[in-house]
């Protein structure tokens, strides 16, 4: 394994596969990663731009702010239908997320998308 260092980041190149991973060396990145790891496998409620609400278990996210929810149910904003539609595993595109609420140690916390 070769290791290349620059002033702002550290790159690891894995043998001849030409696979590169980017690691930030600052505390803010590790703090954000710790928060995400703490929220793994917790209930999450996502409000989308079209008014739908998805509730499921937070499984993962990526740099595009896409979110994967497991055991997900969809609630429509219309008053006609209170029954949720079970989706199972769902990928929510980051650009459609308006707000995210999660259950953090028994209390609900909400974050609006910035």
C-alpha positions in Angstrom: 0.0 0.0 0.0 1.4 3.4 -1.0 0.7 6.5 1.0 0.7 10.0 -0.4 0.3 13.0 1.8 -0.7 16.6 1.0 -1.3 19.5 3.3 -5.1 19.2 3.1 -5.8 15.5 2.7 -4.3 12.1 2.8 -4.8 9.6 -0.1 -4.3 5.9 0.1 -3.8 4.0 -3.1 -4.5 0.3 -3.0 -1.9 -1.8 -5.0 -2.5 -1.8 -8.7 -6.3 -1.7 -8.5 -6.1 2.1 -8.9 -8.7 2.5 -6.2 -8.4 5.8 -4.3 -10.2 6.8 -1.1 -10.2 10.3 0.3 -9.7 10.9 4.0 -10.1 14.3 5.7 -7.8 14.9 8.6 -9.8 17.5 10.4 -11.9 17.1 13.5 -15.1 18.4 11.9 -15.2 15.5 9.5 -14.7 13.0 12.3 -17.4 14.8 14.4 -19.9 14.5 11.5 -19.0 10.9 11.0 -19.5 10.2 14.7 -23.0 11.8 14.5 -23.9 9.7 11.5 -22.7 6.5 13.2 -24.8 7.4 16.3 -27.9 7.8 14.1 -27.5 4.4 12.4 -30.4 2.0 12.9 -32.6 4.7 14.5 -36.0 5.7 13.3 -36.0 8.6 10.9 -38.8 10.7 9.4 -38.1 12.4 6.1 -40.3 15.0 4.5 -39.9 15.3 0.8 -40.4 18.2 -1.7 -43.6 16.7 -3.0 -45.2 16.5 0.4 -44.7 12.8 1.0 -43.4 11.7 4.4 -41.2 8.6 4.7 -40.6 6.9 8.0 -38.0 4.1 8.4 -34.8 3.0 9.9 -31.7 5.0 8.8 -29.2 2.6 7.2 -26.8 4.8 5.2 -26.1 8.0 3.3 -23.6 9.3 0.8 -21.9 12.5 -0.4 -24.9 13.3 -2.5 -27.0 13.4 0.7 -29.0 10.4 -0.6 -30.5 8.4 2.3 -31.3 4.7 2.5 -34.2 3.8 4.8 -35.1 0.2 5.8 -38.6 -1.0 6.7 -39.8 2.2 5.2 -43.5 3.4 5.1 -44.8 6.2 2.9 -47.4 8.6 4.1 -49.2 10.9 1.6 -50.1 14.5 2.5 -53.7 14.1 1.4 -56.3 13.9 4.2 -58.2 11.1 2.3 -55.8 8.3 3.1 -54.3 7.8 6.6 -53.0 4.3 5.7 -49.3 4.2 5.1 -47.9 2.3 2.1 -45.1 -0.1 3.0 -42.1 0.4 0.7 -39.5 -1.8 2.5 -36.0 -0.6 1.5 -36.1 2.9 0.0 -33.5 5.3 -1.4 -34.4 8.9 -0.9 -32.6 11.3 -3.3 -30.9 14.1 -1.3 -32.2 16.9 -3.5 -35.8 15.9 -2.7 -35.3 16.1 1.1 -36.9 19.1 2.9 -36.4 18.0 6.5 -35.2 15.0 8.5 -36.4 14.1 12.0 -34.8 11.3 14.0 -35.5 9.7 17.4 -32.4 10.5 19.5 -32.6 8.8 23.0 -36.3 9.0 23.3 -36.8 12.6 22.0 -37.5 13.7 18.5 -35.0 16.0 16.8 -35.6 17.7 13.5 -33.2 19.2 11.0 -34.2 21.2 8.0 -32.2 20.9 4.9 -29.9 23.9 4.4 
